[in-house]
Each structure stands twice: as C-alpha cells, then as structure tokens.
C-alpha cells in the first residue's frame, strides 16, 4: 500500500465516521484500521524525512 492509498483510506474512514449514519457496530473496527493507517503513514514520513536529511547532509559535505 502506498502512502497515498493509505491517506485515501483514512479520508474514507473519516468521512464515514462524520456521517450521521455511522454504524456503531463498526466504530471500533474503523478506529483500529485508522490507527494502523496513521502509524504506517507516520513511519513512511519519518523514513522519508531521514532519507532527505541524509541526502542533504551528503550534498552539504560535497559542496563545502
């Protein structure tokens, strides 16, 4: 699953939770899935941030 796919699924879950007809029986399931997706998105963002910092450090070292 890509970051964008995870984000799209999160948006879909959020929309369903905001709907007046939110099914109480699936509330815990949707919340659990949203939590999993948020963790995965956070991991990907953190990993990307670390990779970018490494590339920029290497660039700084090469320039100066």
N, C-alpha and C positions, 0 to 999 in steps of 0.2 A: 504494500500500500504506500502510495506516495504521500508527501506532506499535504499536497492539495486535495487528494482524495480524503484524507483524514479530516482536514478542515471542512470540506464539504459535508461529510457525515456529521461532524459536530454541529454545523449550522442546521442541518436537517433535524437533529435531535433537539436543539434549542427551539426551533420553530414548533416542533410537536409539543414540547413542554409549555410553551407560551400559549398554545391553542386552548380554547375554552373546553374542548372535549378531550383533554389529556386523560388517558386511561390510567387510573390509579394502580391497577394491577401490573402495569409495565413500568411504572415510575422508577422503581429500584433498578430494574434491568437497564433502562435507558441511562440512568445516572451512572451506573457502573461502567457501561460502554463509553460514555462521555469521559469518564475519569481515565480509562485506558487510552483513549484517543489523545487526551490532553497530555498524558505522560509521554506518549510517543512523539507528539509534536514538540514538546519541550526537549526531549532527547535529541531530536533532529536539529532543532535550533541551536542547542548548546554545542553539538558536534560541528555544525557549520560555523558558528562563531569561533570555535577553537581553530578550525582549519584556516579561516580567514586571518586570524591573528598570526598564525604560523607563516602564512604566505606573506603578510605584510612585514613581519619581522625579517624574513629572508630577503625581501626586497630592500628594506632599510639597510641590512648588512651589506648587500651587494652595492648599494649606492654610496653608502658612507662608511 
